[in-house]
């Protein structure tokens, strides 16, 4: 009788930062980001990209939702300008029950891809995730966004 081979589980990609941590599935790998507060990851198997951005800020609690909404307006405009035939879907903005965090999100699609943007504003940071896929399957992008979000610790 032969012994079964022991196989190491593929390890997750983990980013640890002073303001948050992110754990991604093993099929993602890090790619060079634009600056010290932006971290990019790709999964060739999924034809997907994830960008985590961290903006250290000082926001008064009564300004969290306004800050988040202004930030997302700028982000949406830039994304639509960069995409051919870009269309926004599923926009959302809310102040969480305890008032300590605001959340904004939207989905976008164009002729070749789909994406989701998620952002959170607290008194000391604005953290955002952009998840994009070369596909037209908004549900697959939503599932990936949930999987990525589950690995995020603010």
Secondary structure, 3 states (H helix, E strand, C coil): CCCCCCCCCCCCEEEECCCCEEEECCCCEEECCCCCCEEEEEECCCCEEEEEEEEECCCCHHHHHHHHHHHHHHHHHHHHHHCCCCEEEEEEEEECCCCCCEEEEEEEECCCCEEEEEEEECCCEEEEEEEEECCCCHHHHHHHHHHHHHCEEC
